Each structure stands twice: as structure tokens, then as C-alpha cells.
């Protein structure tokens, strides 16, 4: 079952933006998907990318192949591939990334290690993505509230 965050509610029904769970799968599979490519897909294809599993060694290449085939059909070229992190930060419950801690501190929140450890990998992924410099960070505070991290 697909897991959408409340802070994504304004676009989840139409899937006009790439939801966090798909972005998570993109990082897991090492594929750079442009929003323009996402918009060229049908709603059914987008929903398949949401639902298609991408966690095990057998699921990841299936996801990669499906997505690459969609991109090739739409654009004539495969999507760029990105290096896959061997130990992604969102899988590490023992250390709060500096970008997340800094962004939380800007809000007057000291994110503790026990709080970080209680989050799911997808929640940690979302906070990491939302805390990056140059990213539109308006949803960071919404995610902090949604994940019950406010003091």
C-alpha cells in the first residue's frame, strides 16, 4: 500500500509532483527522473511507479527497467543513472545528519537521536531531502509536525 505524507496532500490525488516514496525509490535504484518526464507519463504509469516495490536486490532492477522503459518510450533516451549509496543516511538511525539538525535548529528544535531512531527510513529520507540547501524547504516544518517532532 502506498504511503503518502500529509505534507504532500495538495498534489497526491493527481500525482502532479513526484511523491517522496517515488523519490525514495529513485535514489534506491539510481535513476534521475526529471519532473518533465514524470508529467509525460499517464496517471496509471505514475501510480505503478508508486506501487511497484523497490527494496530488495530482485525488486530494484525490475523497478529500474520499468522506469527506464517508460522514459525511453516518452523521450527516446534513457534517464541518467546516478550512483547508488551503499549506506544511505536515511538508513542510519544512529546519527542525525547535519543538514537535518541545522534545519530543525532554525525552527528552534533540537532533534534528538532517540527521536531520529523512531522515524521510518522513508520519514528520515523525507527530512533529509527537505533540509537540503537549495531545496524549497516549506514542507520541512510540516514534516516535523507530521512526524511528531515538535517540542
C-alpha positions in Angstrom: 0.0 0.0 0.0 1.3 3.4 -0.9 2.3 5.7 1.9 1.8 9.4 1.2 2.7 12.1 3.7 0.2 14.7 4.8 2.5 17.5 3.6 2.1 16.1 0.1 -1.7 16.2 0.2 -2.0 19.2 -2.2 -0.7 17.1 -5.1 -1.2 13.4 -4.2 -4.6 13.0 -5.9 -3.3 14.0 -9.3 0.3 12.9 -8.7 1.4 16.1 -10.5 4.6 16.1 -8.4 6.9 13.2 -7.7 5.9 12.0 -4.2 8.6 11.2 -1.6 8.1 7.5 -1.8 8.9 7.6 -5.5 11.9 9.9 -4.9 13.0 7.3 -2.3 12.8 4.6 -5.0 14.7 6.7 -7.5 17.5 7.1 -5.0 17.4 3.4 -4.2 17.5 2.5 -7.9 19.9 5.2 -9.0 17.7 6.9 -11.6 17.4 10.6 -12.2 13.8 11.3 -13.1 13.0 14.8 -14.3 9.7 16.3 -13.5 9.1 16.9 -17.2 9.5 13.1 -17.7 7.0 12.5 -14.8 4.5 14.7 -16.5 4.8 12.8 -19.8 3.6 9.6 -18.1 0.0 8.6 -17.7 -1.7 8.7 -14.3 -1.7 4.9 -14.4 2.0 4.7 -15.1 2.7 7.2 -12.2 0.5 5.0 -9.9 2.5 2.0 -11.0 5.8 3.7 -10.0 4.2 4.5 -6.6 3.0 0.9 -6.1 5.9 -1.1 -7.6 8.2 -2.4 -4.9 11.9 -1.3 -4.9 13.6 -2.6 -1.8 15.2 -6.0 -2.5 18.0 -7.0 -4.8 15.5 -8.5 -7.2 12.9 -5.7 -7.0 15.4 -2.8 -7.7 16.4 -3.9 -11.2 12.7 -4.6 -12.1 11.9 -1.0 -11.0 14.9 0.4 -12.9 13.9 -1.4 -16.1 10.3 -0.5 -15.9 11.1 3.2 -15.3 13.8 3.3 -18.0 11.5 1.7 -20.5 8.8 4.4 -19.7 11.4 7.2 -20.2 12.7 5.8 -23.4 9.1 5.4 -24.8 8.4 9.1 -23.9 11.7 10.8 -24.8 13.7 8.3 -27.0 16.5 8.4 -24.4 17.1 6.6 -21.1 17.1 8.7 -17.9 20.5 9.5 -16.4 21.8 7.0 -13.9 23.1 8.1 -10.5 25.4 6.3 -8.1 23.5 4.3 -5.5 24.7 5.0 -2.0 25.9 1.8 -0.3 25.0 3.2 3.2 22.4 6.0 2.7 21.9 8.4 5.5 18.2 7.6 5.8 19.0 4.0 6.8 21.3 5.2 9.6 19.2 5.6 12.8 22.3 6.2 14.9 23.2 9.6 13.6 21.1 12.7 12.7 22.5 14.3 9.5 23.9 17.8 10.0 21.6 19.3 7.4 18.5 18.0 9.2 19.8 19.1 12.6 20.6 22.6 11.3 17.2 23.0 9.6 15.5 21.8 12.8 17.6 24.2 14.9 16.5 27.1 12.6 13.0 26.2 13.8 14.1 26.2 17.4 14.0 22.4 17.6 16.8 20.1 18.9 16.2 16.9 17.1 17.4 14.1 19.4 18.9 10.8 18.5 16.0 8.8 20.1 13.5 10.9 18.0 15.5 10.2 14.8 15.7 6.5 15.6 11.9 6.2 15.9 11.4 7.5 12.4 11.0 5.1 9.4 13.6 5.2 6.7 11.1 7.0 4.4 10.5 9.6 7.1 14.2 10.1 7.5 14.6 10.3 3.7 11.9 13.0 3.6 13.6 15.1 6.2 17.0 14.8 4.5 15.6 15.8 1.2 13.6 18.7 2.7 16.5 20.0 4.6 19.0 20.2 1.7 20.2 23.7 0.7 18.7 25.0 -2.5 15.6 22.9 -1.9 12.2 24.6 -1.3 12.0 23.9 2.4 8.4 24.9 3.0 7.4 21.3 3.8 10.2 20.7 6.3 8.2 22.3 9.1 5.1 20.4 8.0 7.0 17.2 8.0 8.5 17.9 11.5 4.9 18.4 12.8 3.6 15.4 11.0 6.3 13.2 12.4 5.5 14.4 15.9 9.0 16.0 16.4 7.8 19.3 17.8 8.6 20.0 21.5 
